[in-house]
């Protein structure tokens, strides 16, 4: 039996959540009306999973989450609003230790229960199996707080980025490209992968993180602030440059093409035949058509499902290099696990070892 603690100040939402989980016998639900009540129930309920609303009076969801991850760490799924503010708060929650989020329906919520309910149940069931190591999450929280304080290293790192008046960065050698796929647990994993890379990393990096369209711009902005690379969201065709990372626009797919002899990333309408978007499989397949597979590196990180595993297995078979995040560090070892089981992973490493592996494969000491 999965013990779920559902935290929401709305009586209507609590009733709807009771309806959602009434037909899920493997989940037992206890409700809390506030962050303070949730903290008081932690030791009594001993939840396996918590769903936590971000917007609550007195103690908001972020403050409550921070206390949970110190008092009794467990997988937390955040309720997020589909707004710019909701995107930023959700990314902060993921950095603080939440493993996933679900978009709270707006308007007449009860009319959307048939759509909302199965998604929430799936996320709770997945979260109950998520790997959560308290020491790792503590280090993430410390880094998050450090970023909010004055930090000479951050200023020095920012100073290494080219100024707007500087000469344009030249493209990478023809075809060389890093392709990254991630889903559940992905934003903190992307932090860990990109933060150690230098501003002059020689290969462009293209990222397909499963997210809605209103969230990927905030994700790119966040990554740009914390790493030496220039990070942008791809909303229009953009030439791929060394020293830069490109985040696919949410609810769409990202394709790699070649124009006037150089590689270009472009956003394309999502393929309805595929289950997840931005699609990692579609990104990698398009890159193999646009460039020599032997000049590509595929990285598949934490996430439920199997997106990216088939395409990266083909990539390795055609001479490309592939990296899968290890089961030990992945929040959900779905996507990278499928790559390993298919024999498509050349390297299987913990998330903190992905950047050093990329540097070695790209010929950097």
N, C-alpha and C positions, 0 to 999 in steps of 0.2 A: 504493500500500500504506500503510495506517494503522499506525504503530508504537505499540503499546500497552505501557505499563509497568504491570503489575498488582502492587500492594504489599499483601501479607497475610502475617501470621505463622503462619497456620494451613495446615498441609500439606494437609489435607482440602479447604479452600477453594481452594487453588491448583490441586489436581487437578480440582475441579469447574469452575473457571474455564477450565482447559485444554479440558475437554469442551465448554463453552459456545462457545468461539471456534474450536474445531476445524472447525465447519461454516460458518465465516465467512471465506472466502478473502481478503477485502480487509483483514483485520486480522492483523498479526503480533504475537505476544505474547512479552514477556520478563517473567520473574517476579523479584520481590525479596521477601526474607523479613523485612525490617525497614526502618524509616525510614532508618537509616544506610546500609544497602545500596542503597536506592533513590537516595539523594543521590549515592552513589559511581557509580551507573550513568547518571546524567543525561546527562553529556557523551558517554558511549560510545553509548548507545541513541538519544539525541536523540528522545525520545518525542513523538508528536503528541497523545496523550492518556494520562493516568494515572488508574488506579482506585486508591483509597487507603482502607484500613481506618482507622477512627477509633481503635479500641481496640487498641493494640499496646504491648508492654512496652518499657522503656528510652526510646524516642522515640515518643510517640503521634502519631496522624495529624495533629492540629492543629499540633504543633511541626514535623513534617515538611513540611506544606503551606506554612507560613510560610517555611521555608528554600527550598522549590521556587520560590515566587513571587519570591524574590530572586535565586536562583542561575540558574534557567532557567525563566521563566514559560511555562506551557502549560496547556491545559484539563485540569481535574482533576474527576473524578466520585468523590464520597465514598461509602463503604459505611457506612450508618447503621443503628443498632438502633431498633426501634419502641418507644422508651421516652421518658419525660420528659427524662432526661439526654441521650439520643440526639438529641432534638429541639433542645435548647439547643446541643449541640456542633455539630450540622449547620448551624444558623443562623450560628454563629460561623465555621464553615468557609466558608460562602457569603460572609460579610463579608470573610474573608481572601483570597478570590479563586477558590474552587472555583466551577465553573459549574453543577453539578448534583449530585444524590445518588441513590442507589438503596438501598432497604431490604433489608438482609441478612436472608434467611429464617431463622427460628428452628427449633428442633427438628431433625427429620431433613431436613437441607438437600437431600440427594440426591433425596428424594421430591418436592421442589418445583422441581426443575431445569427442568421443562418450562414452568412459569409464570415463574420468575425469569430464565431465560436470555434469552428474547426481549426482555424489558424492558431488561436490561443491555446487550445488543447495540445496541438502538435508542438508548440513552442515549450509548453510546460513539461511535456513528456521528454522532449529532447534535453531541456535544461536539467531534468532530474538525473541524466546520465553524464552531464558536463563535468569536465575535470576542473577543479578549482583548488589551487594550492595557495594557502594563506600567505606564505612568505612572498610568493610572486606578486600577489595582489597588493600586499603591503608596499613592496618596492614601487609598484605602479602608482599608488596613492602618494607616496613620498615624492616621486618625480612630478606628478601632477601639481602638487602644492608648490614645488620648487619653481615650476614654470610660471606660477602666478606672482612670484616674488622677483625683485631685481636680481639679475643673474648675468655677471660679466661674460660668462661663456656663451650665453645666448646672443649677446650683443656682438661678440667676436665672430660667432657663427654667421650671424646675419651680415656682418661686414664682408664676409667672404663671398657673398652672392654678388653677381655683377650688378652694377648700378644701371639705371635706365639709360644713361648716356654712354655706357661702355659699348665696345664693339660687340656685335652679335656673336653668340656662341656658335661654333661650327657644328655641323652634324656629326654624328658618330660615323665610323667607317661603314661603308655600305652594308646595310642589312642587319647590323648587330643590334640586338634588342633583348630586353628582359620583359617577360610576360608574367604577371602575377594575378592569381585568382584567390579570393577569400570570401567567406560568408559569415556565419555565426561566430562571434569572437574575433572577427577580422580587424576592426579598427585598432585595438591595442596591439595586435600582432603586426599590423602595418607600422605602427609607432616603433616597435622593437626592430623591425627590419630596416626602416629608412633612416632612423636617427643616427646610427653609426656611419652611414655612408658619407664620403666627403663631397664637397660641392663640385669637384671635377670628376666625379664618377663617370667613366668614359662611355657607358651605354645608356640610352634612354630607357626608362622603365614605364610600362603601361599596366594599369591596375584595373581589374574588373572586380569590384566589391559589390555583392548583392545588397542593394539599398534602393529606397524610393528616390524619385527625382529631386524632391525638396531637401534631401539629406546629403547628396554627394558634393554639392558645392561647399557646404559647411565642413565636410570631411577633408576636401582638398585644402581649404583655408587653414584648418587645424594642422594638417601635416606640413604645410608650407611654413607655419610658424615654428614648428619644433625641430625641423631638420634643415641641413645645409643645402639640400637640393631645392630647386624651384619646383613647386607642385601646383598644377592647374587642373581644373575640371575641363573635360573635352565636350564642348557644346557645338563646335563647328570644326571643319577640317583644320588640322594644325600640324605643321612639320615637326618631326621628332628630333630633339636635340639632346646631345650629351649634357649631363648635369641637371637633367629635368626628369620629373615623374608626372604622369598623366593619368588622372582618375576618370574612369568612364562615367558618363551622365547616367543617373539612375532611371529605372523603368525603360531603358533603351538598351541597345547593344553597341559595342565598340568594335570597329573594323580597322584593320591595318591595310593600307594600300600604298602603291608607289606612284608618285607624280613627279615628272621632270627629274627622274633619277634618284629621288629621295623618298624615304618612308614618311607616310602621313597617317595620323589617326583621325577617324571621323566617327561621329555618332550616327547610328542608324536605327530606324524603328525596330522594336523587339520582334524576334521571330516567334510567332505564336506556337510553333511546333516544339519549342524548347521550354523547359520548366522554370528556369531561373534567369534573372536579368539583373545587371548586364551579364551576358553569357560568356563564361570562360572558354567553353568549347569553341564557340563561334569566333572569339577573338584569336585564339591560337590557330585555328584552321585558316583564317584570313591571313595571318602573319606568315604561315608556311607557304601560301600562294604568292605573297609579295616579296619574300626573301628566302635565301638559302636556309633550310632548316638547321644546318650545321652552325649557323651564326646566331641562333636563338637560344635563350635560356628560359625555361618555364619553371615557375615557382608556384606550388599549390599549398595553401595554408588552411587553417582551421575553417570548418564549415560543414553543415549537415548536407546530405545528398551526395551526388557524384559528379557535379558539374566540373568540367576540366579534365577529369581523369582519362577519358577516351582520347581527347585531342592531344594531351601531353604524352600519352603512351605512344601515339603515332609520331609525335615529335621526336621522342627518343629513338624510335625505330628508324627514323630518317636522318639520324646523326646529330640531333639537338641534345642539349644538356638539360636535365630536369632535377628539381629539388622538391622533396615533400617534407612538410613539417612533421616532426615525430609525434607519436601518440602521447609521449610523456609531457609535451608542452602544449599540444592543441587543446583548446576548450572542447571542441567536438571533432573527433578524428573520423569524419565522414568522407569529405572530398580527398584529403591526402591519403587516407586509408585505402580508398578505392584505387588510387594511383599506385600505391605500393602493392596491393593485391594483384593488380593487372601486370605487374612487372615493369611499370613505366617510370619508376623513380630511380635515378642514378645515385642520388644522395638522399638520405633520410636524416635530418638534423633537427635539434631543438630550435625554437624560434630565435633565440639569441645568437645562434650560429649561422643563420641564413646570410646575414650581411658579410661575415668573413668568407663564407663560401662563394658568394657573388664576387667579392673582390679578387679572390684567387682565380676564379674562372674568367674574369675580365682582364686578367694579367696585371692586377695591381698588388703590390706587396702588402 
